[in-house]
Amino acid sequence: MVTYDGVTPALSSKKHFTSSDSRRLSLLDEDEQNDDSEVAGGQPQEIDDLDDSLFIPVNIPEGLESSEPKASRRIHLLGGGDVGKFVAHAIAGIPNPPPITLLFRSPYMLHVWHKSDRSLEVVTDRVGEKRSGFETELLHRRNESINAPRQGSDLPAEDSLDADQGAAGDANNDANGDANDGADGDANNGADNAADSAIIHQLILAVSPQTTIDELSRVADRLTQDSTILFMQTGLGIVDEVNEKIFPNETTRPSYLVGLPSHWIYPSGRPFSVVHAKMGTVALGIPLRSSTLQTRTGDEGVANMSHSTLYFMRTLTRTPDLAAVSFAPLDMFQMQLEKCAIFAAIYPLTVLFGCQNGQLKYNGPVTRVIRLLLAEISLVIRSLPELQGVPNVNMRFSPGRLAGIVYINLGHTAEEFSPMLKDVTARRNTGINHLNGYFIQRGEELGIKCVMNYMLMQMVKGKRIAMQSRTDAFLPMEVPSNSDARPQGPVVDEGIFLPMEVTSNTDARPQGPVVDEGLSSPPVATSSSS
């Protein structure tokens, strides 16, 4: 094999070329040499060997190759919710799609996946479309992962980013890959997949905000400073919490992206199928940090993007089903504030009343509560130092405009139950700390007391505890062997609940409040002789 200044020409199969394409020739395998091949008249010819003189040496400065590490094209998805299934299904449908690995947290769901046809389905206008070719891994609590058995893949075997350069429109690498359905596996890329399982370069995190720390800690040891995490969830303050508890060291911290989907998606009733009710968009951007408040246009953020972040954003923005659009960090922050303000006024109230979203719309007392909540949230948002100097902030985040968006959302989701209500019903922790809790925390920093939001947050937490206690009351309890032993519990004045003793004296009367019988007895009727 011939090399020039440390550059090794890529190996390939037989190629067709013309005389004008001599600069693009690739070195062929030495065992397929054919000295009789030649190029004539600029017509396409099939050759088996090339002369070394056709190669043009390129002088590359020493150390340039090692300065840019070779990243992987593989995208890992953590979170099997509706949004996660939709995003994975959409990426698998683009031309020359990257390999996708689904990270399962439950052995049971992984078993159900292997028993099914190993595909994700999205139903649009009552027409379902299935896409397969996904690989799977089972995550464990102790930051360990066991590779699941490799199944047939419709996706290309190449994991290198270099294989995707300039190949977005290659019609020969169609995502459908119907000819490869049902394959038993690809042994040629087994070594590459074993190497990729050690490091995660692109991770889509589509879990609820309250479980982010627990789920992300399972794969934290597989993320490096060259990795990129996409937070596909609703809530604020999540990135700061991740930095504090998982990645406190800035030098080894991965890059972050945030995504806000507006697609209307809900489960179809089958394990790996969702319904796409209405087309929307996905807003992408870098999360705004307090140290980069000067980033108004996003130019500084783009300049500091890592190689995997740029590839990640390019892959998502070229996915037509997602309709993803990138925004500057400050614009993304305003979109997050607006969406969280809407959900902070809807979700907690649905928990307290135990109702659908639409039942909050035409209710006068609830309307007054919503306006009081939005008044506090609006004041906090308009006082944030990140938004000082941004035009039209007071109008965009005014209480009246926010209330109008809330009622529009209530009308569109009238028959739906909020995710927070589902969490409380299932006795799970809610994401209220990243909705109302975020505005309460930022208000405390600014000297603003959000008493309405604080009261509402405590009521939601209290109802979850109350429902959990109700469930625990039906659980069987172990009774001590001593018959005289009594169950442990709070001290209760038993005299209130015990029946009153009746003495042997028949004239004894039950104890009770004193009643003037003269007032309660009927009047005596007297007859007059006259």
Secondary structure by P-SEA (a helix, b strand, c coil): cccccccccccccbbbbccccccccccccccccccccccccccbbbbcccccccbbbbbbcccccccccccccbbbbccccaaaaaaaaaaaacccccbbbbbbccaaaaaaaaacccbbbbbcccbbbbbcbbbbbbbccccbbbbcccccccccccccccccccccccccccccccccccccccccaaaaaaaaaacccbbbbbccccaaaaaaaaccccccccbbbbbcccccaaaaaaaaccccccccbbbbbbbbbcccccccccccbbbbcbbbbbbbbccccccccccccaaaaaaaccaaaaaaaaaaaaccccbbbbbcaaaaaaaaaaaaaaaaacaaaaaaaccccccccccaaaaaaaaaaaaaaaaaaaacccccccccccccccaaaaaaaaaaaaaaacccccaaaaaaaaccccccccaaaaaaaaaaaacccaaaaaaaaaaaaaaaaaaaaaaaaacbbbbcccccccccccccccccccccccccccccccccccccccccccbbbbbbcc
